Amino acid sequence: MVVRIIPEKGIGKGPGARPRHEVATEEALLEHGLRLTGPRRAVLEAVRRSESHPTAERVYRLVRGILPRTSLGTIYRNLRLLVEARLLKELPGPYTRFDGNTREHHHFTCGSCGRIIDVDAPLAEPLSRALSARVAARTGLSITHHRIEFFGCCPKCQQRAARRTNRRRRRVS
């Protein structure tokens, strides 16, 4: 099961109604004592709307489409600030990626295309809690949290591989 937070289309019905995600972005920034700058809003929105867990460079390209004069340095500073404020999560790896879903969840990484997909935590939670308890009991470690990552091949890449295999079979026959 894949979990995605999909913003609702709008608040109110009038012509001046703003989308719920814009209101939520402003409220989130204000709650954390952050100024409502254009680039900051755009960075938070770009990551929250993306399903690909974008890199800083990808966020830069997304934001530049809206605010063409934004620098890469501005993107990096705002990403750091938003991670520190816990409005975004940072996913370590060869290329640091950012996640707008700050609820507890796990990730699946496709080894073929590199796509990162959110996995609903409750799917693995009873087992992961038991694993944490077992590790703590056997090692004496005090575990505060954990991260589970799954790796394999996503459905799109599986379909692509199946089509290639079928084409090869037809050529050989």
Summary of the structure (lengths in Angstrom):
residues: 173
radius of gyration: 20.0
end to end distance: 38.0
largest distance: 66.6
contacts: 432
relative contact order: 0.11
helix: 49%
strand: 13%
